[in-house]
Amino acid sequence: MDKRIGKFMSGLFVILMLAMPMLSVHGKEAQLLTSDPALEKRVQDLTEQLRCLVCQNQTIADSHADLAIDLKNQVREKMAQGMSDKDILAYMVDRYGDFVLYRPPVKSTTWLLWFGPFLFLIIGIAALMIKLKKRTSSAALSEVEMQRAAALLDNPIDENKTK
């Protein structure tokens, strides 16, 4: 049985080693930025406020996903057309919803997002308090259990003798 497992593991290792070149990630060349450094700074600042819709935990400024690159290029184009940052954010929200904002506004549709973690924390603390209160109320020992515990403490068991 052990030999079969060993053969299986070595076969699996060989297969994984042969498949490694197929799993490699191919990098892309860095895209050329516009010649205007002020515009690029604006693009960077604004894209740090927008969530990557693919990664969901990164801004589009940090993400290398194709969609994030496309959104970044859209922002760059809109800025080159003369749109303000506020107009671009409004365009993105109209198109993708509040989810595209990395820091969505506090409003009735996002209350659970903003206050949900605190609600769960309060519920968790309340459940812990109830559990601890029940535990301490049921922790009282009967007289027989107290005498047995005292006897065990008075006569400790020598571990060397039991082995």
C-alpha positions in Angstrom: 0.0 0.0 0.0 2.8 2.4 0.9 4.6 1.7 -2.3 1.5 2.5 -4.3 1.1 5.8 -2.6 4.8 6.6 -3.2 4.5 5.8 -6.9 1.3 7.9 -7.1 3.0 10.9 -5.4 6.1 10.6 -7.7 3.9 10.3 -10.8 1.8 13.3 -9.6 5.1 15.3 -9.1 6.3 14.5 -12.6 2.9 15.5 -14.1 3.0 18.8 -12.2 6.6 19.5 -13.3 5.6 18.8 -17.0 2.5 21.1 -16.6 4.5 24.0 -15.1 5.4 25.7 -18.4 1.7 25.8 -19.4 0.8 27.4 -16.1 3.2 30.3 -16.4 1.8 33.8 -16.6 2.8 36.0 -19.5 3.5 39.6 -18.6 2.4 42.5 -20.7 4.5 45.5 -21.6 3.8 48.6 -19.6 1.5 50.9 -21.4 2.8 54.3 -22.4 1.5 57.1 -20.3 0.3 60.4 -21.7 2.9 63.1 -22.1 1.2 65.3 -19.6 2.4 64.5 -16.0 -0.4 66.6 -14.4 -3.0 64.6 -16.3 -1.4 61.3 -15.2 -1.4 62.5 -11.6 -5.1 63.3 -11.9 -5.8 59.9 -13.5 -3.8 58.2 -10.7 -5.7 60.1 -7.9 -9.1 59.4 -9.5 -8.5 55.7 -10.2 -7.5 55.2 -6.6 -11.1 56.1 -5.7 -12.6 53.4 -8.1 -12.8 49.7 -7.3 -11.7 47.1 -9.8 -14.8 45.2 -10.7 -12.8 42.0 -11.3 -10.5 42.0 -8.3 -13.0 43.8 -6.0 -10.4 44.3 -3.3 -8.2 46.6 -5.3 -8.5 50.0 -6.8 -8.2 50.2 -10.6 -5.0 52.1 -10.0 -3.5 49.0 -8.4 -5.1 46.3 -10.5 -3.6 44.8 -13.7 -6.8 43.1 -14.8 -7.9 43.9 -18.4 -11.1 45.6 -17.3 -9.2 47.8 -14.8 -6.8 48.9 -17.5 -9.8 49.6 -19.8 -11.5 51.7 -17.0 -8.2 53.5 -16.4 -8.0 54.3 -20.1 -11.6 55.5 -20.1 -10.8 57.8 -17.2 -7.8 59.1 -19.1 -9.9 59.8 -22.2 -12.7 61.5 -20.2 -10.1 63.8 -18.6 -8.5 64.5 -21.9 -12.0 65.5 -23.1 -12.2 68.1 -20.3 -14.6 66.3 -17.9 -14.1 67.1 -14.2 -13.3 64.4 -11.6 -16.8 64.7 -10.2 -18.4 64.2 -13.7 -16.2 61.1 -14.3 -17.2 59.6 -10.9 -20.8 60.3 -11.7 -20.4 58.6 -15.1 -18.8 55.5 -13.5 -21.5 55.3 -10.8 -24.3 55.7 -13.4 -22.7 52.9 -15.4 -21.6 50.4 -12.7 -23.4 51.5 -9.5 -22.1 52.5 -6.2 -20.0 49.3 -6.1 -17.5 50.9 -8.4 -16.6 53.4 -5.7 -13.9 52.2 -3.4 -15.4 54.2 -0.6 -19.2 54.1 -1.3 -21.3 56.9 0.2 -23.4 56.4 3.3 -27.0 56.2 2.2 -30.0 54.0 2.7 -28.8 51.4 0.1 -25.4 51.1 1.7 -26.3 51.1 5.4 -25.7 47.4 5.8 -22.3 47.7 4.1 -21.2 50.5 6.5 -22.9 49.4 9.7 -23.3 45.7 9.2 -19.8 44.8 10.7 -20.6 46.8 13.8 -24.0 45.1 14.1 -22.4 41.6 13.8 -19.8 42.7 16.4 -22.5 43.7 18.8 -24.5 40.5 18.2 -21.3 38.4 18.7 -20.5 40.2 22.0 -24.1 39.7 23.2 -24.0 36.0 22.3 -20.6 35.6 24.1 -22.0 37.4 27.2 -25.1 35.2 27.3 -22.9 32.0 26.8 -20.6 33.1 29.6 -23.5 33.9 31.9 -25.0 30.5 31.4 -21.6 28.8 31.8 -21.0 30.5 35.2 -24.5 29.8 36.5 -24.1 26.1 35.7 -20.5 25.9 36.9 -21.4 25.3 40.6 -20.4 21.8 41.7 -22.4 19.5 43.9 -21.2 18.5 47.3 -20.2 15.1 46.1 -18.2 16.6 43.2 -16.5 19.1 45.6 -15.4 16.2 47.9 -14.1 14.2 44.9 -12.1 17.2 43.6 -10.7 17.8 47.1 -9.7 14.1 47.3 -7.9 14.3 43.9 -6.1 17.4 45.0 -5.0 15.9 48.3 -3.8 12.7 46.7 -2.2 13.5 43.3 -1.7 10.6 40.9 1.9 9.9 40.2 2.2 9.6 36.4 5.3 7.4 36.7 3.4 4.7 38.6 0.5 4.5 36.2 2.8 3.8 33.2 
